[in-house]
Amino acid sequence: MSKSLKRVRAALEAAQIATEIRETGNARTAEDAAAAVGCALNQIVKSIIFQQRDGDALALFLTAGGNQVDPDRAAALFGAPLSRADADTVRKKTGFAIGGVAPVGHLSPVASFMDPALMVFPVVWAAAGTPRHVFSIAPAELQRLTGAAAANFVRMG
């Protein structure tokens, strides 16, 4: 078991969240993950990492699978200009590779925001630390666990 997957499992167990972690052939994209677990695209939680342009701070945007983060709305919520974090920064600061970034188990605390579109489902699926593993969780539990503020940061269109 990878260190990343172990960190996610430990974070879920520490929060006393009973969940299913499922290994898939490939869950690198929201479409792949939805097909692998047999759910709607918007039941997939995309963990998108942005970095403060003039600093080291990161922001995590938990987005419904069919939605995209609007960088201007994201920056307004965060309170500073943001850019998408590069793969090296994501791995170094979160401990996860892009395509397997989990909403929990990060190496360092990160400001988190959650797409309200996720809240309409009884269960959502998120990356469990690798591009091949996902876990199921009730959206309210995910919000509680991550401390994410529910906010509209998605691209309209």
FENPEFEN-V485780 format. One record per residue. N is the residue number from 1. RES is the residue in three letters. PSI is psi in whole degrees, -180 to 180 (NA if undefined). OMEGA is omega as a letter, one per 30 degrees, with the letter a starting at -180 (* if undefined). Layout:
BEGIN
n res psi omega
N RES PSI OMEGA
N RES PSI OMEGA
END
This chain:
BEGIN
n res psi omega
1 MET 133 a
2 SER 157 l
3 LYS -38 a
4 SER -47 l
5 LEU -39 l
6 LYS -41 l
7 ARG -41 l
8 VAL -48 l
9 ARG -45 a
10 ALA -40 l
11 ALA -41 l
12 LEU -42 l
13 GLU -40 l
14 ALA -32 l
15 ALA 2 a
16 GLN 43 l
17 ILE 115 l
18 ALA 121 a
19 THR 165 l
20 GLU 124 l
21 ILE 122 a
22 ARG 133 l
23 GLU 134 l
24 THR 167 l
25 GLY -38 a
26 ASN 123 l
27 ALA 34 a
28 ARG -33 l
29 THR 162 l
30 ALA -38 l
31 GLU -44 l
32 ASP -45 a
33 ALA -44 a
34 ALA -42 l
35 ALA -39 a
36 ALA -37 a
37 VAL -6 l
38 GLY 46 l
39 CYS 175 l
40 ALA 149 l
41 LEU -42 a
42 ASN -3 l
43 GLN -6 l
44 ILE 131 l
45 VAL 114 l
46 LYS 129 l
47 SER 101 a
48 ILE 126 a
49 ILE 127 l
50 PHE 155 l
51 GLN 143 l
52 GLN 131 a
53 ARG -41 a
54 ASP 43 a
55 GLY -175 a
56 ASP -9 a
57 ALA 141 l
58 LEU 157 l
59 ALA 136 l
60 LEU 126 l
61 PHE 113 l
62 LEU 108 a
63 THR 139 l
64 ALA 142 a
65 GLY -33 a
66 GLY -2 a
67 ASN 161 l
68 GLN 146 l
69 VAL 132 l
70 ASP 114 a
71 PRO -36 l
72 ASP -44 l
73 ARG -40 l
74 ALA -46 l
75 ALA -40 l
76 ALA -41 l
77 LEU -43 a
78 PHE -30 l
79 GLY 15 l
80 ALA 156 l
81 PRO 140 a
82 LEU 155 l
83 SER 155 l
84 ARG 133 l
85 ALA 140 l
86 ASP 167 a
87 ALA -40 a
88 ASP -43 l
89 THR -44 l
90 VAL -49 a
91 ARG -45 a
92 LYS -41 a
93 LYS -29 a
94 THR -27 a
95 GLY 7 a
96 PHE 150 l
97 ALA 148 l
98 ILE 136 a
99 GLY -14 l
100 GLY 15 a
101 VAL 119 l
102 ALA 158 l
103 PRO -11 a
104 VAL 164 l
105 GLY 20 l
106 HIS 152 l
107 LEU -32 l
108 SER 153 l
109 PRO 148 a
110 VAL 139 l
111 ALA 134 a
112 SER 143 l
113 PHE 145 a
114 MET 132 l
115 ASP 121 l
116 PRO -20 l
117 ALA -23 l
118 LEU -25 a
119 MET -11 a
120 VAL -9 a
121 PHE 147 l
122 PRO -31 a
123 VAL 140 l
124 VAL 165 a
125 TRP 134 a
126 ALA 158 l
127 ALA 142 a
128 ALA 30 l
129 GLY -9 l
130 THR 162 l
131 PRO -1 a
132 ARG -1 a
133 HIS 138 l
134 VAL 158 l
135 PHE 152 l
136 SER 148 a
137 ILE 149 l
138 ALA 138 a
139 PRO -38 l
140 ALA -36 l
141 GLU -40 l
142 LEU -43 l
143 GLN -43 l
144 ARG -45 a
145 LEU -40 a
146 THR -17 a
147 GLY 20 a
148 ALA 137 l
149 ALA 128 l
150 ALA 127 a
151 ALA 152 l
152 ASN 106 a
153 PHE 13 a
154 VAL 155 l
155 ARG 130 l
156 MET 146 l
157 GLY NA *
END
